[in-house]
Amino acid sequence: MEAALDRSLQVIYPETIYEAMRYSLMAGGKRLRPILCLATCELVGGTIEMAMPTACALEMIHTMSLIHDDLPAMDNDDYRRGKLTNHKVFGEDIAILAGDGLLAYAFEHVAVETRNVPADRLLRIVAILGRAVGAAGLVGGQVVDLESEGKSDVSLETLTFIHNHKTAALLEASVISGAILAGATESDVHRLSRYSKNIGLAFQIMDDILDITSTQEELGKTAGKDLRAQKATYPSIWGLEESRRQAHSLIQDAKAELADFGDPARPLMAIADFIIARTH
């Protein structure tokens, strides 16, 4: 995945913007979204090669969301993946444009680089990515998140809306895009969609827990920010132990959706377990 991302984006003129885009794209991270795409494509009988451009695009979109999320007008963070955030290195103007550049390039990369996939499947992928990142997905979740900041009466329903859109939407797109590229049946796509929604919500619950229990060095970003920003989180509503229990329950439900796939689903099972075992 690292090698493919490195090849996907070279520095040309004007160098500043490409260097800013690469700075955040190549800053490490779990690469969870592209790995889910590749694993799901293989699960359904496809190849890593046919899914790699989409996998790269997913990481470009995710990286864009991190660059913009860290801006002073949003979550205002100085560190991401253990490094200074993009705007701290390149300035707010270039950081905004670097995110824009990655988002636009993600769609170009999918359309130009995907091989041996029927056009109707590829068109569906483009639509799925667009929906996941737009007002019906990530952007919509971010808006409600910003509107809810500092409020003491945020309901569990609103909190779940935020994270189903801000976090789970792109995770779901990662999983089902891999399946669609490989020609999965609609019933398999629905099953994998349910798997992804469960791991997406569990992922966010664990993020909320780790913000309280981990250090900045472990997280690679500022710890304790949710509390200082008076953000509604799952631990603030449920407490830590119930939050952990809910996350474990979601992971069990996610793994149950994979039962009919048998042994080929082991990578996706392992990813589900990783989501609640992770320390950053």
WORA-V913177 format. One record per residue. N is the residue number from 1. PSI is psi in whole degrees, -180 to 180 (* if undefined). Layout:
N|PSI  N|PSI
This chain:
1|-44  2|-44  3|-41  4|-42  5|-40  6|-41  7|-27  8|-21  9|109  10|158  11|117  12|-178  13|139  14|121  15|-35  16|-45  17|-39  18|-37  19|-38  20|-42  21|-45  22|-34  23|-47  24|-36  25|-37  26|19  27|9  28|-146  29|174  30|-21  31|33  32|-44  33|-50  34|-36  35|-40  36|-41  37|-48  38|-44  39|-40  40|-38  41|-46  42|-40  43|-41  44|-2  45|7  46|-172  47|159  48|-37  49|-43  50|-24  51|-14  52|-43  53|-40  54|-40  55|-44  56|-43  57|-40  58|-41  59|-34  60|-44  61|-45  62|-43  63|-42  64|-46  65|-33  66|-44  67|-49  68|-37  69|-33  70|-10  71|151  72|-33  73|-13  74|-108  75|-11  76|68  77|148  78|-17  79|145  80|130  81|34  82|6  83|163  84|141  85|162  86|-45  87|-22  88|-26  89|-44  90|-8  91|157  92|-38  93|-48  94|-35  95|-44  96|-46  97|-33  98|-42  99|-45  100|-43  101|-43  102|-40  103|-47  104|-42  105|-30  106|-46  107|-39  108|-44  109|-44  110|-47  111|-37  112|-37  113|-17  114|132  115|151  116|36  117|129  118|147  119|-35  120|-34  121|-43  122|-39  123|-39  124|-37  125|-45  126|-43  127|-41  128|-44  129|-42  130|-43  131|-41  132|-33  133|-13  134|-160  135|-23  136|-5  137|-114  138|-47  139|-43  140|-42  141|-39  142|-38  143|-49  144|-34  145|-47  146|-41  147|-25  148|-13  149|132  150|-6  151|139  152|-5  153|28  154|126  155|162  156|-37  157|-44  158|-43  159|-43  160|-36  161|-47  162|-50  163|-25  164|-28  165|-45  166|-35  167|-53  168|-29  169|-44  170|-33  171|-41  172|-43  173|-37  174|-45  175|-51  176|-25  177|-40  178|-41  179|-43  180|-40  181|-36  182|0  183|35  184|153  185|160  186|-35  187|-38  188|-40  189|-43  190|-40  191|-44  192|-30  193|-43  194|-41  195|-48  196|-37  197|-38  198|-45  199|-30  200|-44  201|-40  202|-39  203|-45  204|-39  205|-44  206|-37  207|-45  208|-41  209|-46  210|-29  211|-27  212|-39  213|-14  214|166  215|167  216|-37  217|-40  218|-41  219|-30  220|4  221|171  222|127  223|155  224|12  225|-34  226|-43  227|-45  228|-34  229|2  230|47  231|143  232|132  233|168  234|-42  235|-31  236|-24  237|-45  238|-25  239|164  240|-46  241|-43  242|-35  243|-45  244|-42  245|-43  246|-41  247|-45  248|-41  249|-42  250|-39  251|-40  252|-42  253|-40  254|-46  255|-31  256|-32  257|-20  258|-5  259|-42  260|-15  261|-19  262|-149  263|-36  264|-16  265|2  266|-41  267|-42  268|-34  269|-45  270|-38  271|-40  272|-45  273|-39  274|-36  275|-35  276|-6  277|-13  278|157  279|4  280|*
